[in-house]
Amino acid sequence: MKSTVDDARFPELSFSSNWSPWEEVHAHTPEQNTDLIFPRDKLVEEGSNVTFCYNSGINQNISCYLDRELIHGEQLYLNIFTFKLNNVPFIREGGTNIYCAVNYTIKDGTVLFVSKVLEEPKDFSCETQDFKTLSCSWDPGVDTGLFFDGQPSQHYTLFESFSGKKKFCEHNNQCNWEISRDLQETYNFTLTAENYLRKRSVNTIFNLTHRVHPKAPDSIHFNNVGATNATMTWKMPALGNYSTLLCQIELHDKENMRQEHNVSIKVNGEFLFSELMPDTAYMVCIRCANAKHVWKWSKWVTRTLITAEAAPSKALDVWRKVKPEKGLHHVTLFWKPLSKFHANGKILFYNIVAKDLDKKSELKLQSIPAPANGTELTLDQGSYQIQVTANNSVGASPASEIVISGDSGNEEVEEQKINGTKDGFLISWKPLSEDRAGYVVDWCEHQRNLHCELQWKNVGPNTTSTVISSDAFRPGIRYNFRIYELSTEKIAYLVENKIGYTQELAPSDSPQVKAINVTSHSFTLSWKDYDTEAQRGFIQGYRVCLKSKATQCHLDSVAELLPDNSTCCEHAINNPKQKIFLVENLQPESFYEFFVSSFTSAGKSPIGTFTKVTTQDEHSHMLMHIILPMVLCVLLIAVMCYWKSQWVKEKCYPDIPDPYKSSILSLIKSKESPHLRIMNVKDCTPDTIEVVNKSEGTKTQFIGIEKPLTESEFPKPANLYLLPAQDFCVPGPCISFVNHTYSESACDSGSCAHTPVPDTAPPCHLELLASPDNLLNTLEKTHTDSLGEIPAGKISLNYVSQLASPMSGDKDSLLIHSPVPVLCSEYKMQMAVPSCLDSPVLSENGSLSSMTLLGQDKHYH
């Protein structure tokens, strides 16, 4: 045994005595058949050494186990055994089982409770937030509590040595201590942790004003928020007059901390932020601590500050594209959106003003709403100054100016080839003049057949080279770079035009080739429609591959092995502008196959399908020289006949005039109806008839004679006048007449004349025969002889229509004057024959001639 002095108030006085001498005690022998294990439900700390004693009662074969693990013991007497356990481990809160068995039959057992070692409290400290309560806290370490009342968790006691007060803590990690009203400045606390096995103590001594931990600020507000400044106010919980607080303020944007400030206050705080960015969201953080002795800062409090908008602070980056057309300039304007840093707010619209520098007038255009980044203008070919501004709710940005001169868009500069890399293009140029404001390099980020997203880069006036790089650049795509020099008047002049690829690729397609001018010994290949600019590299030339039955190639070609292991003769064309090739020295009527491929610095276009062609026969061209002129002659004759077809028709097959359209009807004035168009005989004044006797004894043969009269035999009729009769017709031979045809031309001048007929002449009945057939029937009924002869020189009649006379005046006066010969009417000249003839008269061409007969019992009008 030994004794120990351990007082927390005086830790320096703690000590222990020496161990007492050993005393031997003889235990009573247990009864027979009684098994016992000692000690029972032993409690030890982890890592301790424990000895167990087992009394078996009688000598038996005994085995003991620690949580099913065999342990070896030592026999002291016949029935006494000891088992020593060194450095026992912590297994579970419920304890570790120890038991002994004979032939696997448990005889007795106990529980060994192994506790975690009680630790000394860590990070023990005390502080106040309001000078009313001290809050002490610590880290208790591991919990030494066990189940089944083996041992409860450790408990803590707080003892203050200056006041002699002691407090049992309800929690195992913190404890509150009431501050006395006399405001004790210095405190000496001892914290003791204790369980069934041991105690642990820690100590701290401090000045109360040095352990102040303020609460977090509250009532934070922003006042008078402008575009670049704002005022923040806040409050702190009251600490009385015991201390001054130091508050730390931080201002953050989305990326970094922009400002940091320290402010000393008592209770209420106020701070003015300046140099802020317009229309920007900031995060404001604030915390406070004791200004004299910073023990701990309060928790951070965060608020959001958004500044007001301001007018844009930077001019737009503007560029243009000019296309002249029909005396106008089609101008496409582009501009890059302002960054948030320069926009100072949400851009609402863009204003564009074009000023005619020649006429000194302004053309105000409609505002373009955001987020547009370009527009189109149509101007005449004068000089214009264009100003573009960006506008938000506060105001407009500084104006960007660009001048369109009268010859803008008409510049012609030779294209120059450049080689790019995967990093971009190195572009250099030569300046045009010394008086310049800078340079602009523009290009499109896509192929020419796609929509051009125009990009540009501004370069300073003293720089003549730049590197153009973009993530949009792709291999096998041609890019066109135009370099403009800006004058001090903001006029852009095209300096150079460069084209290039970041990486050339082999052409993706081959030319579409046509075989023309095929002869017996040659043919021509043409691929004029092949677009070289749309290819994936600069076309350096072409390869013409020709297959034939011939095994030898000409001197101007080389044998080329194709992917299908066939061979062709390849002709090289190293001029990319040559798009026609003559294949010659061929055999007549021979079969050939050809294919044309293009190539760049990266390789040739893929081999496609060969085109077949057969040369002509050697003598086929001679046939062409014969057949072609014949075909041309036939075509010429056909064209001439078609051209003269109307003339031939008029001469050979004249159209029969339509009586309804004859001009003779316009001279008749109908008495019954003004709309009557057909001539009525009753409305006509009778014509005059004159019988002329000739002394010639020639005879005229009429119808019925076997031999027709010739033109020389037929007598020329004398003048015939139709005269109105003074009296009624008397019975006897009478002549009636009817006109069936019209004459399309006037008769010979002087062959006929007209004598007007007086109105007092007695009318005669005039019989009109409807057709020559009726005429023939009348003749047959009157006469029985079919053949007769009359003296042609005795009687001859000519019929002249009264309507043909153009003379004017009354009819009585016309009888006094002698007849005046005039042109005939539109009627043909008629031959009148006596009623004694059997058949009608034949005309000169052998057809029936229209004639007029006067019946014996008829009167004429």
Buried (B, 14 or more C-beta within 10 A) or exposed (E): EEEEEEEBEEEEEEEEEEEEEEEEEEEEEBEEEBBBBEEEEBBBBBEBEBBBBBBBBEEEEBBBBBBEEEBEBEEEEEBBBEBEBEEBEBBEBEBBBBBBBEEEEEBBBBBBBBBBBBBBBEEBBBBBBBBEEBBBBBEBBEBBBBEEEBBEEBEBBBBBBEEEEBBEBEEBBBBBBEBEEEEEEEBEBBBBBBBBBBBBBBBBEBEBBBBBBBEBBEEBEBEEBBBBBBBBEBBBBEBEEEBEBBBBBBBBBEEEEBBEEEBEBBEEBEBEBEEBBBBBEBBBBBBBBBBEEEBBBBEEBEBEBEBBBBBBBBBBBBBBBBEBEEEEBBBBBBBEBBEEEBBBBEBEBBBBBBBBBEEEEEBEEEEBEBEEEBBEBEBEBEBBBBBBBBBBEBBBBBBBBBBBBBBBBEBEEEEEEBEBEEEBBBBEBEEBEEEBEBBBBBBBBEBEEEEBEBBBBEBEBEEBEBEBBBEEBBBBBBBBBBBBBBBEEBBBBBBBBBBBBBBBBBBEBBBEBEBEEBBBBEBBBBBEEBEBEEBBBBBBBBBBBBBBEBEEBEEEBEEBEBEEEEEBBBBEBEEBEEBEBEBEEBBBEBEBBBBBBBBBEBEBBEBEEBBEBEBBEEEEEEEEEEEEEEEEEEEEEEEEEEEEEEEEEEEEEEEEBEEEEBEBBEEBEBEEEEEBEEBEEEEBBBBBBBBBEBEEEEBBBBBBBEEBBEEEEBBEBBBBBBBBBEEEBEEEEBBBBBBBEBBEEBBEEEBBBBBBBBEEBBBBBBBEBEEBEEBBEBBEEBBEEEEBEBBBBBBBBBBBBBBBBEEEEEBEEBBEEEBEEBBBBBBBBBBBBBBEBBBBBBBEEEEBBBBBBBBBEBBBB
